[in-house]
Amino acid sequence: MSIPRATVVVIVLDGERFLDEAIESVVSQSMVDWELFIVDDGSRDRTAEIAERHAGRDSRISLLAHPRRANRGMSASRNLGLRAARGEYVVFLDHDDAFEPAKLERLATLLEATPDAMAAVGPNLRWRSWSGAAGDSDLVQDLGVESGLLAPPGLIPKFLSRPDATPLGPMVRRKAALQLGGYDEAFRSMYEDQAFLSRLMLRMPVVATDEVLHRYRLHEDSCVARAHRSGRRLAARRRFLHWLRGEARQVSDELASHLAPALELELEATRGWALRLAQRTM
């Protein structure tokens, strides 16, 4: 089999509601030289049936699962797809999001034009209108940077102070992603994407575009929405911030010192939130 230009990894857990649309957004790409791995993270609904139906129609699509169909979390699932990938470029997609039709072509062309960049990122469309509900309008994410090559630490200072500035679905050179060791599997859900991007941006240049190529579906059953409702978001953020401080120190004292003021400011803010939350629950 010929080696595809790009590999798309879709991770999914009980995703029968939205999985068809995510897959179709890959099938509809202007670039045709791709492969798609759908990684089922222990679903108990019709996820496997839907994935197998698409794989039967298109030889570029395959279904992967952990041994004994275990639930291993988002990072382990992304890594399973990454290890199977053959493309020069790898792009990650959650089962409830979607690509714009030119995403693969645009980002691959951008990386080919920017050989120093190990990944390409761009803003997403915060997608509310999918529901058809009156008053649900979409919003384009603000990454807070100009288009072009970003040296380490890249966007980290931006999404430290504004978590909603985290780009989604980056296109990464496969060799660079493997060199980094993929995703940190200690992050099973919340902040797994920020941890991977931080590990990358601390060490390697990335290129940013202002073109909107990714649709981030906002809905009540998303990982982020569930974390907000359960109260787990604060603990997850504090854990990520402590992890990032240690990761920066591993890279260099200079980078750690550069990020230290923003990290300490955010850690102090989360301490304040934790105290207020504790007082409300007493």
PyMOL commands that set and color helices and strands:
alter all, ss='L'
color gray80, all
select helices_A, chain A and resi 19-27+47-57+67-69+74-84+103-113+129-131+156-161+163-165+174-179+192-201+223-230+232-251+253-281
alter helices_A, ss='H'
color red, helices_A
select strands_A, chain A and resi 6-12+34-40+61-65+89-94+98-99+119-121+124-127+139-140+148-150+171-173+206-208+214-217
alter strands_A, ss='S'
color yellow, strands_A
deselect
rebuild
show_as cartoon
